[in-house]
Amino acid sequence: MISTDNEMAKLKITQVRSVIGRLENQKRTIEALGLGRPNHFVFQNDTPQSRGMIRKVAHLVKVEEVAE
């Protein structure tokens, strides 16, 4: 969702499950998102790249769209 006035939507991504026992690519995706421990969160721009990473680890994270 890209706005025309240079304002990008933000996503609040919260890790809700641990990466222990998960596949290596899922661990790396969590790390690439800036997460690492359950109940920690980060804010990311809503881009196709971040949406793709979220899709790979959707079972480990909770995503909320925030207005800024």
N, C-alpha and C positions, 0 to 999 in steps of 0.2 A: 504494500500500500504506500505509494509514493505521492507526496503532495507536490503541488506546483510552486509553492511559495518557500522553497528551501527548508521546509520544516518536516522532519521525518518522524514517523510514529516510533514510540519506544516500547520495548517489551521488557517486563520484569520476569526473569527466569529464575525459578527456585528449584534447587535440587531436593527431591523428596526421598530418594532411595540411594543406598550406597552402591559404589562400583565394585565392591568386593565380589569376586566370582564372575564378573562380566567379561565380555570379549574385549580384547585389547583396543579395537577400533572404537568401542563405546567409551572406554576409559580416556582415550585421546580426545574424543569429541567433547566430553565433559570438561577436560582440561582446556581445550581450545575455546570453549564458551566462557572460561574464567571461573569455573566452579571447581569443587573438589571434595566438599564435605556436605552431608545432608543438612538441610535447613538454612544453607547459605544462599544468597541471591545476588544477581547482577542485573544491570540494565544494559540492554543492547539495542541498537537501531534495528528497525524492522526491515531487513533486506532479504532477498532470496537466499543469500548465503547463510544467514543466521537461521532462517526458516528450515533450510535443508538440514543443518546440524541438529536443530530441535527435533525434526522428524526422526532422525536416527536414534535419539535417546528419549523419545516421548514417554516411555514407560518409567523413566528415572526423574523427570522434571515436571514442574507445573508452570504454565505460561499465562501471564496476564498482560493485557495491553493497557498502557498507562498514557494519559494525556499530559503533554508538557508544552 
